[in-house]
Amino acid sequence: MTVRPILEYPHVALRQKAKKVRKIDKSILSLADDLIDTLYEVGGVGLAANQIGVLRRVIVIQLPDEEEPRVYVNPEITHREGERDIEEGCLSIPGYHAIVTRSIWVKAKGLDRQSKLIRLRAEDLLAQALEHEIDHLNGILYLDHLESHQDLIPNDHRPAEVAEVGA
């Protein structure tokens, strides 16, 4: 297990689509562990493999009220409902945040570490993190949801009580 450097915008890997994982083997489990270690080190909510330069469809999410991180291999959103505007940041775009439109709730599926199919309905922070991290796997950044990069807000203009949401 290793803490890996997080790539920052405009690194080319952040704009590339990750490849589907065909088999969850030791290398994929090691990648998941590196993602978890890296996420713990920086204190974010989620991290996609693209963000550490690995173009494989693996994400991890660590919700503040959960003890164990979630690992999803080949995750995808299967259904979305509603819209809400929410503050979001990204570990690959440090120093900024913005208001983006995300779904009120989503249905998603993916494989866990044991290759078991997981289906879930998520709302609130989990729905937002799933959309954000799956966007990463598709080469999409939260910047792409803004009308203009001028909508980015420097973090020094952020209320102290607002936590980092995206990763």
MOBELBEL-V964370 format. One record per residue. N is the residue number from 1. PHI is phi in whole degrees, -180 to 180 (999 if undefined). PSI is psi as a letter, one per 30 degrees, with the letter a starting at -180 (none if undefined). BURIAL is b if it has 24 or more other ideal C-beta (glycine too) atoms within 12 Angstrom, else e. Layout:
n:N phi:PHI psi:PSI burial:BURIAL
n:N phi:PHI psi:PSI burial:BURIAL
This chain:
n:1 phi:999 psi:k burial:e
n:2 phi:-145 psi:k burial:e
n:3 phi:-84 psi:k burial:e
n:4 phi:-107 psi:l burial:b
n:5 phi:-66 psi:k burial:e
n:6 phi:-91 psi:k burial:b
n:7 phi:-70 psi:k burial:b
n:8 phi:-116 psi:k burial:e
n:9 phi:-56 psi:k burial:b
n:10 phi:-104 psi:h burial:e
n:11 phi:-50 psi:k burial:e
n:12 phi:-61 psi:e burial:e
n:13 phi:-63 psi:f burial:b
n:14 phi:-71 psi:f burial:b
n:15 phi:-105 psi:g burial:e
n:16 phi:-99 psi:k burial:b
n:17 phi:-82 psi:k burial:e
n:18 phi:-75 psi:l burial:b
n:19 phi:-87 psi:k burial:e
n:20 phi:-63 psi:k burial:e
n:21 phi:-84 psi:k burial:b
n:22 phi:-84 psi:e burial:e
n:23 phi:-147 psi:k burial:e
n:24 phi:-86 psi:j burial:b
n:25 phi:-115 psi:a burial:e
n:26 phi:-59 psi:e burial:e
n:27 phi:-67 psi:e burial:e
n:28 phi:-72 psi:e burial:b
n:29 phi:-65 psi:e burial:b
n:30 phi:-66 psi:e burial:e
n:31 phi:-60 psi:e burial:b
n:32 phi:-60 psi:e burial:b
n:33 phi:-64 psi:e burial:b
n:34 phi:-63 psi:e burial:b
n:35 phi:-63 psi:e burial:b
n:36 phi:-63 psi:e burial:b
n:37 phi:-60 psi:e burial:e
n:38 phi:-66 psi:e burial:b
n:39 phi:-63 psi:e burial:b
n:40 phi:-60 psi:e burial:e
n:41 phi:-62 psi:e burial:e
n:42 phi:-96 psi:f burial:b
n:43 phi:77 psi:g burial:e
n:44 phi:-88 psi:a burial:b
n:45 phi:-98 psi:e burial:b
n:46 phi:-150 psi:l burial:b
n:47 phi:-154 psi:k burial:b
n:48 phi:-109 psi:l burial:b
n:49 phi:-57 psi:e burial:b
n:50 phi:-54 psi:e burial:b
n:51 phi:-69 psi:f burial:b
n:52 phi:-113 psi:g burial:b
n:53 phi:84 psi:g burial:b
n:54 phi:-111 psi:j burial:b
n:55 phi:-89 psi:i burial:b
n:56 phi:-127 psi:k burial:b
n:57 phi:-83 psi:i burial:b
n:58 phi:-135 psi:k burial:b
n:59 phi:-133 psi:l burial:b
n:60 phi:-129 psi:k burial:b
n:61 phi:-135 psi:k burial:b
n:62 phi:-124 psi:j burial:b
n:63 phi:-78 psi:k burial:b
n:64 phi:-57 psi:e burial:e
n:65 phi:-97 psi:g burial:e
n:66 phi:-115 psi:k burial:e
n:67 phi:-78 psi:e burial:e
n:68 phi:-106 psi:k burial:e
n:69 phi:-72 psi:l burial:b
n:70 phi:-95 psi:k burial:b
n:71 phi:-118 psi:k burial:b
n:72 phi:-126 psi:k burial:b
n:73 phi:-108 psi:k burial:b
n:74 phi:54 psi:h burial:b
n:75 phi:-72 psi:k burial:b
n:76 phi:-152 psi:k burial:b
n:77 phi:-84 psi:k burial:b
n:78 phi:-103 psi:f burial:e
n:79 phi:-161 psi:k burial:e
n:80 phi:-131 psi:k burial:b
n:81 phi:-137 psi:k burial:e
n:82 phi:71 psi:l burial:e
n:83 phi:-141 psi:k burial:e
n:84 phi:-148 psi:k burial:e
n:85 phi:-95 psi:k burial:e
n:86 phi:-145 psi:k burial:b
n:87 phi:-75 psi:k burial:b
n:88 phi:-145 psi:k burial:b
n:89 phi:-131 psi:a burial:b
n:90 phi:-151 psi:k burial:b
n:91 phi:-64 psi:f burial:b
n:92 phi:-88 psi:f burial:b
n:93 phi:-131 psi:i burial:b
n:94 phi:-67 psi:k burial:e
n:95 phi:91 psi:f burial:e
n:96 phi:-139 psi:l burial:b
n:97 phi:-149 psi:l burial:b
n:98 phi:-161 psi:l burial:b
n:99 phi:-93 psi:k burial:e
n:100 phi:-123 psi:l burial:b
n:101 phi:-95 psi:k burial:e
n:102 phi:-128 psi:l burial:b
n:103 phi:-74 psi:l burial:b
n:104 phi:-71 psi:e burial:e
n:105 phi:-149 psi:l burial:b
n:106 phi:-136 psi:l burial:b
n:107 phi:-108 psi:k burial:b
n:108 phi:-140 psi:l burial:b
n:109 phi:-145 psi:l burial:e
n:110 phi:-180 psi:l burial:b
n:111 phi:-99 psi:k burial:b
n:112 phi:-91 psi:a burial:b
n:113 phi:-61 psi:f burial:b
n:114 phi:-97 psi:g burial:e
n:115 phi:69 psi:g burial:e
n:116 phi:-85 psi:k burial:e
n:117 phi:-71 psi:k burial:e
n:118 phi:-113 psi:k burial:b
n:119 phi:-119 psi:k burial:e
n:120 phi:-147 psi:l burial:b
n:121 phi:-111 psi:k burial:e
n:122 phi:-127 psi:k burial:b
n:123 phi:-137 psi:l burial:b
n:124 phi:55 psi:b burial:e
n:125 phi:-63 psi:e burial:b
n:126 phi:-64 psi:e burial:b
n:127 phi:-61 psi:e burial:b
n:128 phi:-62 psi:e burial:b
n:129 phi:-65 psi:e burial:b
n:130 phi:-61 psi:e burial:b
n:131 phi:-62 psi:e burial:b
n:132 phi:-63 psi:e burial:b
n:133 phi:-72 psi:e burial:b
n:134 phi:-68 psi:e burial:b
n:135 phi:-55 psi:e burial:b
n:136 phi:-55 psi:e burial:b
n:137 phi:-63 psi:f burial:b
n:138 phi:-99 psi:g burial:b
n:139 phi:76 psi:g burial:b
n:140 phi:-108 psi:k burial:b
n:141 phi:-108 psi:l burial:b
n:142 phi:-62 psi:f burial:b
n:143 phi:-57 psi:e burial:b
n:144 phi:-70 psi:f burial:b
n:145 phi:-91 psi:f burial:b
n:146 phi:-96 psi:l burial:e
n:147 phi:-69 psi:e burial:e
n:148 phi:-153 psi:k burial:e
n:149 phi:-65 psi:f burial:e
n:150 phi:-69 psi:f burial:e
n:151 phi:-79 psi:f burial:e
n:152 phi:-68 psi:k burial:b
n:153 phi:-116 psi:k burial:e
n:154 phi:-61 psi:k burial:e
n:155 phi:-63 psi:f burial:e
n:156 phi:-72 psi:f burial:e
n:157 phi:-106 psi:g burial:e
n:158 phi:-103 psi:k burial:e
n:159 phi:-60 psi:k burial:e
n:160 phi:-60 psi:f burial:e
n:161 phi:-82 psi:f burial:e
n:162 phi:-86 psi:k burial:e
n:163 phi:-89 psi:l burial:e
n:164 phi:-66 psi:k burial:b
n:165 phi:-100 psi:e burial:b
n:166 phi:-86 psi:l burial:b
n:167 phi:-142 psi:none burial:b
